[in-house]
């Protein structure tokens, strides 16, 4: 079974480029999702809240996880906005949390 993945944009300071990053490759966050599922196998809302807290802990308002969005082509008005990984995931929260929940259920059924 293919592992979970959810891609967001980050600014890679090593390559000096905007790149994609899979939030489930962050070991601490991925482990927290697994633990949240073990604690709340039968309670979707509690699972959702635990995952949201972990997402905020690892990715909210930290400069290494922020990118600046800007309009193209540039205009005279200031049209830039800083967003972090937390905000990118929260924009599709319903889809993200349902995906994580369902993938955890699939893994449980397969005995992984």
Residue pairs with C-beta under 8 A, 6 or more apart in sequence:
1 106
1 107
1 110
1 112
3 24
4 24
4 30
4 33
4 99
4 100
4 103
5 22
5 24
5 25
6 22
6 23
6 24
6 89
6 96
6 99
7 20
7 21
7 22
7 23
8 20
8 21
8 23
8 85
8 88
8 89
9 18
9 19
9 20
9 21
9 67
9 88
10 18
10 19
10 20
10 21
10 64
10 65
10 67
10 85
11 17
11 18
11 19
11 66
11 67
12 18
12 19
13 64
18 67
21 85
23 29
23 55
23 59
23 85
23 89
24 30
24 33
26 58
26 59
28 54
28 58
29 54
29 55
29 58
29 59
32 50
32 51
32 54
32 57
32 58
33 51
33 54
33 100
33 104
34 104
35 50
36 47
36 50
36 51
36 54
37 47
37 100
37 101
37 104
37 108
39 46
39 47
39 50
40 46
40 47
40 50
41 108
44 101
47 97
47 101
48 97
48 101
51 97
51 100
52 90
52 93
52 97
55 85
55 86
55 89
55 90
56 86
59 65
59 84
59 85
59 86
59 89
60 84
60 86
61 84
61 86
62 84
65 84
65 85
65 86
66 82
66 83
66 84
66 85
67 82
67 83
67 84
68 80
68 81
68 82
68 83
69 80
69 81
69 82
69 83
70 79
70 80
70 81
71 79
71 80
89 96
